[in-house]
Amino acid sequence: MNNEQDNHQHQTAPQLEVCLTPALIPLYKVENSIVVIIDIFRATTSICYGIENGAEAIIPVAEVEECAAYREKGLGYLLAAERNGEVVSGFDFGNSPFAYTPEKVNGKTVVLTTTNGTHALHLSRKAKRVVIGSFLNLTALCNWLRTQNENILLVCSGWKNNFNLEDTLFAGAVVDQLKDLQFKLDDPAIAANDLFQLGKEDITQYLKKTSHGERLKKLGIEKDIAFCLQIDLTTAIPVLEEEKLVKLSI
């Protein structure tokens, strides 16, 4: 009888899974989970910072052309487009968090397209809920996830559909805060948490090895990297409502 009870408990425990790249999203039933989109360098960091700093909404779009089309709509949208770490010519800014200050974004709607983060988000739209995670809102995000009693899928945006260290390390930081609950972890979640244990004493030092960090350094934006690794700078949790990311009401 005890075994049956154990089995039943095992089956009903919510799952905590990690999708290591957007290319693997089709292998998951996103519609059964809350999805957390992670793109540490830099899209989800900038989104969290922008929403914290009073942006009314951030509209993620997949293509540069879609972003540009908002110009025709008037209404004072701020247009943000990044490809390969650089601002696309002719746009207001890219996805550096320093562009998302209260002076620039308070009360505004930003239309954003990035190489990796918005791609992952579009592939996850059928989820029960889509929220945005970064080191900036780590504790606030985890505290909210604790109360949901739902399957959770942490989606790492990676780099052009490849695995990357910084997103996986952050996924491991989330697993670390939630693993004392009755979640059933998948292998990538266990691996991400193991990675976090390796790096947590000095995340900045550990992530110096990352290929994307190297790319950003070549563009001269080391200060963006340092900014993106600050923990608990914000408490806002951006949530996708229809086509807009807005501040989650808790």
C-alpha positions in Angstrom: 0.0 0.0 0.0 2.8 2.3 0.9 4.5 1.7 -2.5 1.2 2.5 -4.2 0.9 5.7 -2.3 4.6 6.6 -3.1 3.9 5.9 -6.8 0.8 8.0 -6.8 2.7 10.9 -5.1 5.5 10.5 -7.7 3.1 10.7 -10.5 1.3 13.7 -9.2 4.3 15.7 -8.2 4.7 18.7 -10.6 7.7 18.5 -13.0 10.6 21.0 -13.0 12.3 20.7 -16.4 15.1 22.5 -18.2 15.1 22.9 -22.0 18.7 23.5 -22.9 18.1 25.3 -26.2 15.1 26.5 -28.2 15.8 23.7 -30.8 14.6 21.2 -28.1 11.3 23.0 -27.3 9.3 20.6 -29.6 10.3 17.8 -27.3 8.3 19.3 -24.4 4.6 19.8 -23.8 4.8 23.5 -23.2 1.0 23.8 -22.9 1.2 21.8 -19.6 3.7 24.1 -17.9 4.6 27.6 -16.8 7.5 28.5 -19.0 10.3 30.7 -17.8 12.3 32.3 -20.7 16.0 32.8 -19.9 18.4 34.9 -22.0 20.9 36.3 -19.5 23.2 38.1 -22.0 21.0 40.2 -22.5 17.4 40.1 -23.6 15.7 38.8 -20.4 17.9 41.0 -18.2 16.9 44.1 -20.2 13.2 43.1 -20.2 13.2 42.6 -16.3 15.0 45.9 -15.9 12.7 47.8 -18.3 9.5 46.5 -16.7 10.9 47.3 -13.2 11.7 50.8 -14.5 8.1 51.5 -15.5 7.9 50.4 -19.1 4.2 50.0 -19.8 4.8 46.9 -22.0 7.5 45.2 -24.0 6.3 43.6 -27.2 8.6 40.8 -28.3 8.6 40.1 -32.1 10.6 37.5 -34.0 11.8 39.5 -36.9 13.5 42.9 -37.5 10.9 43.6 -40.2 8.0 43.1 -37.7 9.7 45.5 -35.3 10.2 48.1 -38.0 6.5 47.8 -39.0 5.5 49.4 -35.7 7.0 52.6 -37.0 4.0 52.9 -39.3 1.6 52.6 -36.4 2.8 55.8 -34.8 1.8 55.9 -31.1 5.3 56.6 -30.0 6.6 53.0 -29.7 10.3 52.7 -28.9 11.9 50.2 -31.3 14.6 47.9 -30.1 16.4 45.5 -32.4 19.6 43.5 -31.8 21.3 40.9 -34.1 24.6 39.2 -33.2 25.0 41.5 -30.2 24.8 44.8 -32.0 22.0 47.4 -32.4 20.4 47.1 -35.9 20.9 50.3 -37.8 18.0 52.7 -37.7 16.5 51.5 -34.4 16.2 53.4 -31.1 18.4 50.8 -29.2 19.2 47.1 -28.9 19.1 44.9 -25.9 21.7 46.5 -23.6 20.1 46.9 -20.1 21.5 50.4 -20.0 19.0 51.4 -22.6 16.1 50.5 -20.3 16.5 53.2 -17.7 13.4 55.0 -16.1 14.3 58.1 -18.1 14.0 56.2 -21.4 11.2 53.7 -20.8 8.9 54.8 -18.1 5.3 54.9 -19.4 6.5 53.7 -22.9 5.9 50.6 -24.9 9.0 49.0 -26.3 8.9 46.7 -29.4 11.9 44.3 -29.1 13.5 41.7 -31.4 16.7 39.8 -30.4 18.8 37.0 -31.8 17.9 34.4 -29.2 15.5 35.5 -26.4 12.5 36.5 -28.5 13.0 33.4 -30.7 12.6 31.2 -27.6 9.7 33.1 -26.4 7.8 32.8 -29.7 8.3 29.0 -29.6 6.8 28.9 -26.0 3.7 30.9 -26.6 1.3 28.0 -26.0 2.4 27.6 -22.4 0.0 28.0 -19.5 1.9 31.1 -18.7 5.1 32.6 -20.0 7.3 34.7 -17.6 10.7 36.2 -17.9 13.7 35.3 -15.7 17.1 36.8 -15.1 19.6 37.1 -12.2 18.0 40.5 -11.6 14.7 39.0 -10.5 15.9 35.6 -9.3 14.4 35.5 -5.8 11.2 37.3 -6.7 10.7 34.8 -9.6 11.4 31.7 -7.4 9.2 32.9 -4.6 6.3 33.3 -7.1 7.0 29.9 -8.8 6.9 28.2 -5.3 3.3 29.2 -4.9 2.0 28.0 -8.3 1.8 24.2 -7.9 2.3 23.8 -11.7 4.8 22.1 -13.9 7.7 24.5 -14.7 9.8 24.5 -17.8 12.9 26.7 -17.8 13.7 27.5 -21.4 17.3 28.5 -22.1 17.6 30.7 -25.1 21.1 29.6 -25.9 23.0 31.1 -28.8 21.5 30.5 -32.3 19.8 27.3 -31.1 23.0 26.0 -29.4 23.6 25.4 -25.7 25.2 28.1 -23.7 26.6 28.3 -20.2 25.1 31.4 -18.7 21.4 30.5 -19.4 21.9 27.0 -18.1 23.7 28.3 -15.0 20.7 30.6 -14.2 18.3 27.7 -14.7 20.4 25.8 -12.2 20.1 28.7 -9.8 16.3 28.5 -10.1 16.4 24.7 -9.6 18.5 25.3 -6.5 15.9 27.5 -4.9 13.0 25.1 -5.8 14.5 21.7 -5.3 13.4 21.4 -1.7 9.8 21.2 -3.0 8.2 18.1 -4.3 9.2 18.6 -7.9 10.2 15.8 -10.2 13.4 17.0 -11.8 14.5 15.9 -15.3 18.1 15.2 -16.2 18.8 18.7 -17.7 17.5 20.2 -14.5 19.8 18.1 -12.4 22.7 18.9 -14.7 21.9 22.7 -14.6 21.9 22.6 -10.8 25.2 20.7 -10.7 26.6 23.4 -13.0 25.3 26.1 -10.6 27.0 24.4 -7.7 30.3 24.6 -9.6 29.9 28.3 -10.4 27.9 29.8 -7.6 30.8 31.0 -5.4 31.9 33.4 -8.1 29.4 33.5 -11.0 31.3 36.3 -12.8 34.5 34.5 -12.7 32.9 31.2 -13.8 31.1 32.8 -16.7 34.3 34.5 -18.0 34.7 31.3 -20.1 31.5 31.7 -22.0 31.6 32.1 -25.8 28.8 34.7 -25.7 30.7 36.6 -23.1 33.7 36.6 -25.4 31.5 37.9 -28.3 30.2 40.7 -26.1 33.7 41.6 -25.0 34.8 42.0 -28.6 31.9 44.4 -29.0 33.3 46.4 -26.0 30.4 45.8 -23.7 31.9 44.1 -20.7 29.8 46.5 -18.5 26.7 44.8 -19.8 28.0 41.4 -18.7 28.7 42.7 -15.2 25.2 44.3 -15.0 23.5 41.1 -16.2 25.0 39.1 -13.3 23.7 41.2 -10.5 21.4 39.2 -8.3 18.0 40.6 -7.0 18.3 44.1 -8.4 14.6 44.0 -9.3 11.4 42.4 -8.1 9.1 42.8 -11.1 8.2 39.6 -13.0 7.4 40.2 -16.6 4.5 38.0 -17.9 3.2 37.5 -21.4 -0.3 38.7 -21.8 -1.5 38.2 -25.4 1.3 39.8 -27.4 2.8 42.0 -24.7 5.1 41.5 -21.7 3.7 43.4 -18.7 4.4 43.4 -15.0 2.8 40.4 -13.3 0.3 41.4 -10.6 1.0 39.4 -7.5 
